[in-house]
Amino acid sequence: MNLNSPAFKRAARTSTVLFFFFMLLHQTDKLLIGPLQTQVMDTFKMTYTQWGMINTGALLVGALLYPVWGWLNDHYNRGKLLALASLLWGSTTWLSAIVRTFPAFLVTRSSTGIDDSSYPGMYSLLADYYPPKTRGRVYGLLQLAQPLGYLLGMVLALMLGGVIGWRNVFFITGSLGIVLAIAIFFGVKDVPRGSSEVELQNVEVSKYKFNWQSVREIFKKKSLYFVFAQGFIGVFPWNVITYYFFGYLATDRGYDSNTQLMIMAPAILVMALGYPLGGVLGDRLFKKTKRGRLIVSAVGILLGMVFLTITMNVAQPQVGLFTAMLLLTALFMPFSSPNIVPTIFDVTLPEVRSTANAVQNFIEYIGSASAPLIAGIIADATTVGNAILVISLIAWGLCFVFITGAIILIPKDIDSMHKELQERAEVEKKLV
């Protein structure tokens, strides 16, 4: 596979652009419910605990299906599977807009988690289009779509939610998912697994298929135990902030919708900058040391903890200071995200990378699926702000410890994976 051929580069660009729009619009749809919290809660007369159940349901469904999507993406055409995920996204969002009772909404909203676990195929396909030294920045650019999607969802919710109602907003985003499914089906080309690895250039790589021995090798990488452990707890803060922060601004701080928009719009834009910045810094430091990606992740976690603590303790009237501290928190929060996936791929074989990523995501979702419910219980007992801060600080503190363990062990596991690729290349060359 020639990485420098015009056809290969064109396919890589097309896939990256379509995946960016998939993530942008999918995240818009997925995170739209946060800014619409008060409207949805009023419609179904929910308590905070019931609100937590709605979001925990979708997370649990997504968690349970990660291994399934991972297995499928290591066996079949990843582009076609992502098109299916986009179709499911549109369909389940439509169903959520149609139902009229809380139990039915709980079921339909939980079903939106089916497509949430399709991302490992997208990441592993891009890993076959781009070599290891550039994956961090590619993933960072792709994950830029997540906060931008949240921002788009926020704008739709605040500008259209009160005019056309939350149900019609859901109809709009669901329709976009169906349209994008068609574009992905015809526009994304799959490539052999391992195509971008340096050791496998000019070597037939399509013969290496998913096998259970390679899956078992995933669990022999000691560094991944620490990466998986940080994943188990690391998404707690994201889920709590995503589903409760708008409610916190409205209830605990008493900010109106205009003030919320003035605070959150720049915060989300700064967060969007944090993804590619974290990816670029991870790539650059990775060129100097195999520990580079994880060092950048650890720094981001530590600074995120510090600035979130300061932010949540700013007095209510000091809107300017609160916004400034929130911007700093938002900048460093995403630093680890574009570095964790390439770290997993740095130590796993190409034919099981979707599965390895799915294992990570499964652990993340299983660990953090209870976060909205726990936060709802704490919020009912104390305040929303207290729920956000307590859960975030405990989770990030543990993540810092786990990432430190992975930093120590990662070089050996990277060397082991590349040794295996080199052995494959030598065998293939002897057969020519």
C-alpha positions as CSV (number, residue, x, y, z in Angstrom):
1,M,0.0,0.0,0.0
2,N,1.6,3.3,-1.1
3,L,0.8,6.0,1.4
4,N,2.0,8.7,-1.0
5,S,-0.2,7.8,-4.0
6,P,-2.7,10.4,-5.0
7,A,-5.6,7.9,-4.7
8,F,-4.7,6.9,-1.1
9,K,-4.3,10.5,0.0
10,R,-7.6,11.5,-1.6
11,A,-9.4,8.6,0.1
12,A,-7.8,9.6,3.4
13,R,-8.9,13.2,3.1
14,T,-12.4,12.2,2.0
15,S,-12.8,9.8,4.9
16,T,-11.4,12.4,7.4
17,V,-13.8,15.1,6.2
18,L,-16.9,12.8,6.3
19,F,-15.9,11.5,9.8
20,F,-15.5,15.1,11.0
21,F,-19.0,15.9,9.9
22,F,-20.3,12.7,11.4
23,M,-18.7,13.5,14.8
24,L,-19.8,17.1,14.6
25,L,-23.5,16.4,13.9
26,H,-23.6,13.2,16.0
27,Q,-22.2,15.1,19.0
28,T,-24.7,17.9,18.3
29,D,-27.5,15.4,18.5
30,K,-26.0,13.4,21.5
31,L,-25.2,16.5,23.6
32,L,-28.2,18.6,22.6
33,I,-30.2,17.2,25.5
34,G,-28.0,19.0,28.0
35,P,-29.0,22.6,27.0
36,L,-32.6,21.3,26.6
37,Q,-32.6,19.9,30.2
38,T,-35.2,22.2,31.7
39,Q,-37.6,21.8,28.8
40,V,-37.4,18.0,28.7
41,M,-37.6,17.8,32.5
42,D,-40.7,20.1,32.5
43,T,-42.4,18.0,29.7
44,F,-42.1,14.7,31.6
45,K,-42.2,16.2,35.2
46,M,-38.8,14.7,36.0
47,T,-36.8,14.8,39.2
48,Y,-33.0,15.1,39.0
49,T,-32.7,11.4,39.7
50,Q,-35.0,10.6,36.8
51,W,-32.9,13.0,34.6
52,G,-29.9,11.0,35.6
53,M,-31.6,7.8,34.7
54,I,-32.3,9.1,31.2
55,N,-28.6,9.8,30.5
56,T,-27.3,6.8,32.3
57,G,-29.6,4.6,30.2
58,A,-28.0,5.7,26.9
59,L,-24.5,5.3,28.4
60,L,-25.2,1.8,29.6
61,V,-26.6,0.7,26.2
62,G,-23.5,2.2,24.5
63,A,-21.2,0.4,26.9
64,L,-22.8,-3.0,26.4
65,L,-22.5,-2.6,22.6
66,Y,-18.9,-1.5,22.4
67,P,-17.5,-5.1,22.3
68,V,-20.0,-5.9,19.5
69,W,-19.1,-2.8,17.4
70,G,-15.4,-3.5,18.0
71,W,-15.7,-7.1,16.8
72,L,-17.7,-6.0,13.8
73,N,-15.2,-3.3,12.8
74,D,-12.3,-5.7,13.0
75,H,-14.2,-8.2,10.7
76,Y,-16.1,-6.1,8.2
77,N,-16.1,-2.9,6.1
78,R,-15.7,-0.1,8.6
79,G,-17.1,2.6,6.3
80,K,-20.4,0.7,5.8
81,L,-20.7,0.0,9.5
82,L,-20.3,3.7,10.3
83,A,-23.0,4.5,7.7
84,L,-25.3,2.0,9.6
85,A,-24.4,3.8,12.8
86,S,-25.5,7.1,11.3
87,L,-28.8,5.6,10.2
88,L,-29.4,4.3,13.7
89,W,-28.6,7.7,15.2
90,G,-31.2,9.4,13.0
91,S,-33.9,6.8,13.6
92,T,-33.6,6.6,17.4
93,T,-33.5,10.4,17.7
94,W,-36.8,10.5,15.8
95,L,-38.3,8.0,18.1
96,S,-37.3,10.0,21.1
97,A,-39.1,13.0,19.7
98,I,-42.3,11.1,19.1
99,V,-43.0,9.4,22.5
100,R,-45.3,11.1,25.0
101,T,-44.6,9.4,28.4
102,F,-41.5,9.2,30.7
103,P,-41.1,5.4,30.5
104,A,-41.3,5.5,26.7
105,F,-38.8,8.4,26.6
106,L,-36.5,6.5,28.9
107,V,-36.5,3.5,26.5
108,T,-36.1,5.6,23.3
109,R,-33.5,7.9,24.7
110,S,-31.5,4.9,26.0
111,S,-31.7,3.4,22.5
112,T,-29.7,6.4,21.2
113,G,-26.7,4.7,22.8
114,I,-26.7,2.0,20.2
115,D,-24.7,4.1,17.7
116,D,-22.6,5.9,20.3
117,S,-20.3,2.8,20.4
118,S,-19.4,2.8,16.7
119,Y,-16.4,5.1,17.0
120,P,-13.6,2.5,17.3
121,G,-14.0,1.5,13.6
122,M,-13.6,5.2,12.6
123,Y,-10.4,5.6,14.7
124,S,-8.9,2.3,13.5
125,L,-9.6,3.1,9.9
126,L,-7.9,6.5,10.2
127,A,-5.0,4.7,11.9
128,D,-4.6,2.7,8.7
129,Y,-4.6,6.0,6.7
130,Y,-2.1,7.9,8.8
131,P,1.2,6.8,10.3
132,P,1.9,6.8,14.1
133,K,3.8,10.1,14.2
134,T,0.7,12.1,12.9
135,R,-2.2,10.2,14.6
136,G,-2.4,12.5,17.6
137,R,-3.0,15.6,15.5
138,V,-5.4,13.8,13.2
139,Y,-7.5,12.6,16.2
140,G,-7.2,16.0,17.8
141,L,-8.5,17.6,14.6
142,L,-11.3,15.1,14.4
143,Q,-12.2,15.5,18.1
144,L,-12.4,19.2,17.5
145,A,-15.9,18.3,16.2
146,Q,-17.0,17.2,19.7
147,P,-17.1,20.6,21.4
148,L,-18.1,22.3,18.2
149,G,-21.0,19.9,18.1
150,Y,-21.9,20.7,21.7
151,L,-21.7,24.4,20.8
152,L,-24.0,23.9,17.8
153,G,-26.4,21.9,20.0
154,M,-26.4,24.7,22.5
155,V,-27.2,27.3,19.9
156,L,-30.0,25.1,18.5
157,A,-31.4,24.6,21.9
158,L,-31.2,28.2,23.1
159,M,-32.3,29.8,19.8
160,L,-34.8,27.2,18.5
161,G,-35.8,25.2,21.5
162,G,-38.1,27.9,22.9
163,V,-39.5,28.7,19.4
164,I,-40.2,25.3,17.8
165,G,-39.9,23.1,20.9
166,W,-37.4,20.4,21.8
167,R,-39.2,17.7,19.9
168,N,-38.8,19.6,16.5
169,V,-35.1,20.2,17.3
170,F,-34.7,16.4,17.7
171,F,-36.5,15.9,14.3
172,I,-33.9,18.2,12.7
173,T,-30.8,16.5,14.1
174,G,-32.3,13.0,13.5
175,S,-32.9,13.8,9.8
176,L,-29.2,15.0,9.5
177,G,-28.1,11.6,10.7
178,I,-30.0,9.8,7.9
179,V,-28.6,12.1,5.2
180,L,-25.1,11.6,6.5
181,A,-25.5,7.8,6.4
182,I,-25.9,8.0,2.7
183,A,-22.8,10.2,2.2
184,I,-20.7,7.9,4.3
185,F,-22.0,4.7,2.6
186,F,-20.8,5.9,-0.8
187,G,-17.9,8.2,0.2
188,V,-15.7,6.2,2.7
189,K,-13.3,3.5,1.4
190,D,-11.9,0.9,3.7
191,V,-8.2,-0.1,3.4
192,P,-6.2,-3.1,4.7
193,R,-5.5,-3.1,8.4
194,G,-1.9,-2.0,9.1
195,S,-1.5,-0.1,5.8
196,S,0.2,2.9,7.5
197,E,2.7,1.1,9.7
198,V,6.3,1.8,8.7
199,E,7.4,-1.8,9.1
200,L,4.7,-3.1,6.7
201,Q,5.3,-0.8,3.8
202,N,5.5,-2.8,0.5
203,V,4.3,-5.8,2.4
204,E,1.1,-7.7,1.9
205,V,-0.9,-6.9,5.0
206,S,-4.4,-8.1,4.2
207,K,-3.6,-11.7,5.2
208,Y,-3.5,-10.6,8.9
209,K,-7.1,-10.9,10.1
210,F,-8.8,-10.7,13.4
211,N,-7.9,-13.7,15.6
212,W,-8.3,-14.4,19.3
213,Q,-4.6,-14.8,19.9
214,S,-4.1,-11.2,18.9
215,V,-7.0,-10.2,21.2
216,R,-5.3,-12.0,24.1
217,E,-2.1,-10.1,23.3
218,I,-4.0,-6.9,24.2
219,F,-4.3,-8.0,27.8
220,K,-0.6,-8.8,28.0
221,K,0.3,-5.1,27.7
222,K,0.8,-4.0,31.3
223,S,0.6,-0.3,30.3
224,L,-2.9,-0.8,29.0
225,Y,-4.1,-1.9,32.4
226,F,-3.3,1.6,33.7
227,V,-4.8,3.2,30.5
228,F,-8.0,1.1,31.0
229,A,-8.1,2.0,34.7
230,Q,-8.0,5.7,33.9
231,G,-10.7,5.2,31.3
232,F,-12.9,3.5,33.9
233,I,-13.0,6.7,36.0
234,G,-11.9,9.3,33.5
235,V,-15.2,10.0,31.8
236,F,-17.1,10.7,35.1
237,P,-16.4,14.4,35.0
238,W,-17.3,14.7,31.3
239,N,-20.6,13.1,31.7
240,V,-21.5,15.1,34.8
241,I,-20.4,18.4,33.2
242,T,-22.1,17.6,29.9
243,Y,-25.5,16.8,31.5
244,Y,-25.5,19.1,34.4
245,F,-23.5,22.3,33.7
246,F,-26.3,24.2,32.0
247,G,-28.6,23.4,34.9
248,Y,-25.9,24.5,37.3
249,L,-25.6,27.9,35.6
250,A,-29.4,28.3,35.7
251,T,-30.1,27.1,39.2
252,D,-27.0,27.4,41.4
253,R,-25.8,30.6,39.8
254,G,-29.1,32.1,38.6
255,Y,-27.8,33.1,35.1
256,D,-30.3,33.7,32.4
257,S,-30.1,32.1,28.9
258,N,-28.2,35.1,27.4
259,T,-25.6,35.0,30.2
260,Q,-25.3,31.2,29.8
261,L,-24.6,31.6,26.1
262,M,-22.0,34.3,26.8
263,I,-20.2,32.0,29.2
264,M,-20.5,28.7,27.4
265,A,-19.9,29.7,23.8
266,P,-16.3,30.9,24.3
267,A,-15.6,28.1,26.8
268,I,-16.6,25.5,24.2
269,L,-14.5,27.2,21.5
270,V,-11.5,27.2,23.8
271,M,-12.2,23.5,24.5
272,A,-12.3,22.9,20.8
273,L,-8.8,24.4,20.6
274,G,-7.6,22.1,23.4
275,Y,-8.2,18.9,21.3
276,P,-5.9,19.6,18.4
277,L,-3.4,21.4,20.7
278,G,-3.2,18.4,22.9
279,G,-2.8,16.1,19.9
280,V,0.0,18.2,18.4
281,L,1.8,18.5,21.7
282,G,1.5,14.7,22.2
283,D,2.9,14.0,18.7
284,R,5.8,16.3,19.2
285,L,6.7,14.9,22.6
286,F,6.2,11.4,21.3
287,K,9.0,12.0,18.7
288,K,11.3,12.7,21.6
289,T,10.1,10.0,24.0
290,K,7.7,7.1,23.8
291,R,6.2,8.5,27.0
292,G,5.3,11.8,25.3
293,R,1.6,11.3,24.7
294,L,0.9,10.2,28.2
295,I,3.0,13.0,29.7
296,V,0.8,15.6,27.9
297,S,-2.3,13.7,29.1
298,A,-1.1,13.9,32.7
299,V,-0.4,17.6,32.5
300,G,-3.8,18.3,31.1
301,I,-5.5,16.3,33.9
302,L,-3.6,18.1,36.6
303,L,-4.2,21.6,35.2
304,G,-7.9,20.8,34.6
305,M,-8.3,19.8,38.3
306,V,-6.7,23.1,39.5
307,F,-8.7,25.4,37.3
308,L,-12.0,23.7,37.8
309,T,-11.6,24.0,41.6
310,I,-10.9,27.7,41.2
311,T,-13.8,28.1,38.8
312,M,-16.5,26.5,41.0
313,N,-15.4,28.7,44.0
314,V,-15.7,32.1,42.2
315,A,-18.5,34.1,43.7
316,Q,-21.8,34.3,41.8
317,P,-21.7,38.0,40.9
318,Q,-18.2,37.8,39.4
319,V,-19.3,36.6,35.9
320,G,-16.1,37.8,34.2
321,L,-13.7,36.0,36.6
322,F,-15.9,32.9,36.5
323,T,-15.8,32.9,32.7
324,A,-12.0,33.4,32.6
325,M,-11.3,30.5,34.9
326,L,-13.8,28.3,33.0
327,L,-11.9,29.1,29.8
328,L,-8.6,27.8,31.4
329,T,-10.4,24.7,32.6
330,A,-11.8,24.1,29.1
331,L,-8.4,24.5,27.5
332,F,-6.7,21.7,29.4
333,M,-9.6,19.3,29.9
334,P,-9.3,17.7,26.5
335,F,-5.5,17.2,26.4
336,S,-5.7,13.5,27.1
337,S,-8.4,12.6,24.7
338,P,-6.5,12.8,21.4
339,N,-3.5,11.0,23.0
340,I,-5.2,8.0,24.6
341,V,-6.5,6.4,21.4
342,P,-3.1,6.6,19.6
343,T,-1.4,5.3,22.7
344,I,-3.6,2.2,22.6
345,F,-2.8,1.8,18.9
346,D,0.9,2.2,19.6
347,V,0.9,-1.0,21.5
348,T,-1.7,-3.2,19.7
349,L,-1.6,-5.1,16.4
350,P,-3.5,-3.6,13.5
351,E,-6.1,-6.4,13.1
352,V,-7.5,-5.9,16.6
353,R,-7.3,-2.2,17.1
354,S,-11.0,-1.6,16.8
355,T,-11.4,-4.3,19.5
356,A,-8.8,-2.7,21.7
357,N,-10.4,0.7,21.4
358,A,-13.8,-0.9,22.0
359,V,-12.4,-2.5,25.2
360,Q,-11.2,0.9,26.4
361,N,-14.6,2.6,25.5
362,F,-16.5,-0.3,27.1
363,I,-14.6,0.2,30.3
364,E,-15.1,4.0,30.1
365,Y,-18.8,3.7,29.7
366,I,-19.3,0.9,32.3
367,G,-17.3,3.0,34.8
368,S,-19.0,6.4,34.0
369,A,-22.5,5.3,33.0
370,S,-23.6,5.7,36.6
371,A,-22.1,9.3,36.8
372,P,-25.3,11.2,35.8
373,L,-27.4,9.1,38.2
374,I,-24.9,9.6,41.1
375,A,-24.7,13.3,40.3
376,G,-28.5,13.5,40.3
377,I,-28.6,11.9,43.8
378,I,-25.9,14.2,45.1
379,A,-27.6,17.2,43.5
380,D,-31.0,16.3,45.1
381,A,-29.3,16.0,48.5
382,T,-27.0,19.1,48.2
383,T,-26.5,21.2,45.1
384,V,-25.7,20.7,41.4
385,G,-22.4,22.5,41.8
386,N,-21.3,20.3,44.7
387,A,-22.1,17.2,42.6
388,I,-20.0,18.5,39.7
389,L,-17.0,19.4,41.7
390,V,-16.8,16.4,44.0
391,I,-17.2,13.8,41.2
392,S,-14.7,15.6,38.9
393,L,-11.9,16.1,41.5
394,I,-12.1,12.5,42.8
395,A,-12.1,11.1,39.2
396,W,-9.3,13.2,37.8
397,G,-7.2,12.6,40.9
398,L,-7.4,8.9,40.3
399,C,-6.7,9.4,36.6
400,F,-3.5,11.2,37.3
401,V,-2.3,8.3,39.4
402,F,-3.2,5.7,36.7
403,I,-1.6,7.7,33.8
404,T,1.6,8.0,35.9
405,G,1.7,4.2,36.0
406,A,1.2,3.9,32.3
407,I,4.0,6.4,31.6
408,I,6.4,4.1,33.4
409,L,5.5,1.0,31.4
410,I,4.6,2.3,27.9
411,P,8.1,2.1,26.2
412,K,8.4,-1.6,26.7
413,D,5.0,-2.3,25.2
414,I,5.6,-0.1,22.2
415,D,8.8,-1.8,21.4
416,S,7.1,-5.2,21.7
417,M,4.4,-4.3,19.2
418,H,6.9,-2.9,16.6
419,K,9.1,-6.0,17.1
420,E,6.1,-8.1,16.1
421,L,5.5,-6.0,13.0
422,Q,9.1,-6.2,12.0
423,E,9.0,-10.0,12.3
424,R,5.9,-10.1,10.1
425,A,7.7,-7.9,7.5
426,E,10.8,-10.2,7.5
427,V,8.6,-13.3,7.0
428,E,6.7,-11.8,4.1
429,K,9.9,-10.6,2.4
430,K,11.4,-14.1,2.6
431,L,8.3,-15.5,0.8
432,V,8.6,-13.0,-2.1
